[in-house]
Amino acid sequence: MKRSIMLLCLVFLACAAVSAAQDDDEIKYRADMEEGASLLRGGTHDELSRAIAKFKNALKFRPESAEAYYWLALAYSDQRNYLRAADNAKDATIYDEGLAEAW
């Protein structure tokens, strides 16, 4: 009985730790996306490069984010790197086929 209770407590603590890590990842994802969007609005070559880096970093936290791929496509398009823009727009539609802007 004691062993079952101890095991249950350990499982609960492990789940709580995973949940906290996921919340942390979501906060980091959102921060990178917001900063990237802000940099993208600046429009200088340096800001576009930094925006791309932020969107790529956001993908580390949510690798299947259609939103991040879409914003990457916009940044590459602003840099006139249309092949990379098209690749990222395509990836955005893979993860969210309803994302009309990416089409």
Salt bridges, closest charged atoms under 4 A:
GLU26 OE2 - ARG62 NH1 3.26
ASP32 OD1 - LYS54 NZ 3.69
GLU35 OE1 - LYS54 NZ 3.43
ASP46 OD2 - ARG50 NH1 3.34
GLU67 OE1 - ARG30 NH2 2.83
